[in-house]
Amino acid sequence: MKLLAPFVLIFVVLLTVVYLDDEPTKADIVFVSATEIFTLDPQRMSWTQDIRMAYAIYEGLVRWNNYDFTIEPAAATWTLSQDKLTYTFKIRPDAKWSNGDPLTAHDFIYAWRRALLPDSAADYTTMFFVIEGAEEFFNWRVQKLKEFTANKDNLTSAQRATAAAKLWRETESRFDEVTGLEAVDEHTLRVKLARPTSYFLDLAAFGIYYPVYRPCVEGWVVDNSVQKKITEQGWINLTPPPFEQRRFVKLNPDTARIEQKHGWTKPAELVSNGPYLLTDWRYKRIFRIERNPYYHSQEMIQNDSVAVTSIEDINTAILAFESGRIDWLTDVGAEYEPDMLAERLAFEKQYADELKAKMDLGMSLDEAIAELPKPEPGQRRNIQSFPTFGTDFYSFNCRAKLADGRDNPFADARIRRAFVLSVDKQSIVENVTRLNEPVTTTLVPIGSIPGYVSPQGLPYDLDRAREEFKNAGWEDRDGDGLVENAQGENFPIIDLLYSSNTVRYKNMSIALRDMWQRALGVRIELRGKDSKFFKDDLIKGNFMIGRGRWYGDYGDPTTFLDLFKTGDGNNDRGYSNKYVDDLLAQAANETDPAKRMNILAECERFLFQEEVPMLVICQLVQSYMYEPGKLTGLSPHPRLVQYLWQMKVNER
């Protein structure tokens, strides 16, 4: 297989050396992530690469067994009341922060309050609404901030500062009064839910529910004597310093909002409670974590250090892996990935009988492959692909107005249906991605959640697509191949946004552009952006169609369907529909499991047969590169939760 021309190969090898030699000391495990880590603030996380780090440097009350997704104790054990409304967590007495201070119930309450403040603009705020009073508190704060803004021009600057401080004191009191969170003592956390929620422990295992250390997050300036008091008495028993003396948060007197600076997540500042602590982080260069000496279960950590190397060019990343200097490539995404997977399949076919015999004896696939002879030419064993709990899609901007103030044609569901009906998804997975992923018409991966029956979405139907377009007022009236409205105006040029860090989305976007231009008579301009700027444009609604992918965070359909809830932090589409909101609210209050699943299925049916805020393409598959037997501890589960502390590199 020819990958690169010789002169390009030499350049790439040299570039790889530059990337990797920048790391002063090689870590026990080195892996490449195609996308930069955006934040180490667990309450602000929403991207896979960030949440993977949450599992490494923080620890929640519970964790998943990432092979079968049962719930296990982590920082705490738990009991549940008979009415299934109240969880009581007993925090381990040996659980500590990386500076040696004890982990307490107050650390969790403080972290969850941060997530519930609209000031934070966290993507997952609504995931905390299962807690009693949480939604009420959030809405109360939103309303109070609106009232403050409406009245601020009637106040002097000094009066605004006084009013903002007063509102913050009211906010702290309100939170304590209405939310079902209680620190019974330093090591006992009581959580009362708004309603029985069978998947609450699944939520608590997710990174956004992890604790943070308040003096660190806020940047308290403390001397040795104050630090000693914090260690002995806990920060909860000290009066917090004035906002002027907190380095990383401030109370904005003009908005009454808490504003968070992110310097607390830097290596010299960050205090964490997980298996690792952060020792180095240089954007687009290196990210390094090392064993946390204060972690309570040292025997659980299989390595002393992990480094994440940032290599945006996938060809360079693959060569770095092939050279032996990288242990794990988290996302292959190369144009020739299907060819490598074919080589893996050829290897497995040759040794099919031996593999079956070894696995019948209880070996995992990786263990069995590691005992086989090395691959012959045209074969390989160091790439593995498997289906995931995730879906590939393109979002439609559903807002009435575009970011530049123009009317948005995609605010009309007929337009969105036309675009969905005119996409040949099977052609995309066969000829563009060439991975033959399972195509889908709905968002929740089919068969992934016990008891949930997926509805039908929209098929590939060009005639119906053109009819939908015509009903919306667009047809080719002058025979020039482009559609116009009744006033003779061409359909607006469509801005299609995609992330440029992998060739997959460039090729997929080109294919969609060509399909839509042929089928519908529209003009489309492609706009590829670096992952960070791509994310910013999505959040700001600066797109008409934008690529996306979503991996479920917990084992319930709402982990996908909540993306369409009005105001949800991950609702990049700006989509809002009362019927959808009402159905999600009904499902949240329904205690009968079968009825609840039926309500959610109706919600998904309405979304993907009538409203279609997004074009779903296929169930995602994931390809890793690693040497079976050399790197151990990777889970093949579709949920894609990988614990870095679980991994080990063995010399073979």
Buried (B, 14 or more C-beta within 10 A) or exposed (E): EEBBEEEEEEEBBEBBEEBBEEBEEEBBBBBBBBBBBBBBBBBBBBBBBBBBBBBBBBBBBBBBBBEEBEBEEBBBBBEBEEEBBBBBBBBBEEBBBBBEBBBBBBBBBBBBBBBBBBBBEBBBBBBBBBBBBBBBBBEBBBEBBEEBEEEBEEBEEEEBBEBBBEBBEEBEEBBEEBBBBBBEEBBBBBBBBBEEBEBBBBBBBBBBBBBBBBBBBBBBEBEEEBBEBBBEEBBBEBEBBEBEEBBBBBBBBEBBBBEBBEEBBEBEBBBBBBBBBBBBBEEEEBBBBBBBEBBBEEEEBBBEBBBBBBBBBBBBBBBBBBEEBBBBBBBBBBBBBBEBBBBBEBBBEBBEEBBEEBBEEEBBBBBBBBEBEEBEEEBBBBBBBEBBBBBBBBBBBBBEEBBEEEEBBBBBBBBBBBBBBBBBBEEBBBEBBBBEBBBBBBBBBEEBBEEBEBBEBBEBBBEBBBBBBBBBBBBBEEEEEBBBBEEEEBBBEBBBBBBBBBBBBBBBBBBBBEBBBEBBBBBBEBBBBBBBEBBEBBBEBBBBBBBBBBBBBBBBBBBBBBBBBBEBBBBBBBBBBEEBBEBBEBBBEBEEEEEBBBBBBBBBBBBBBEBBBBBBBBBBBBBBBBBBBBBBBBBBBBBBBBBBBBBBBEEE
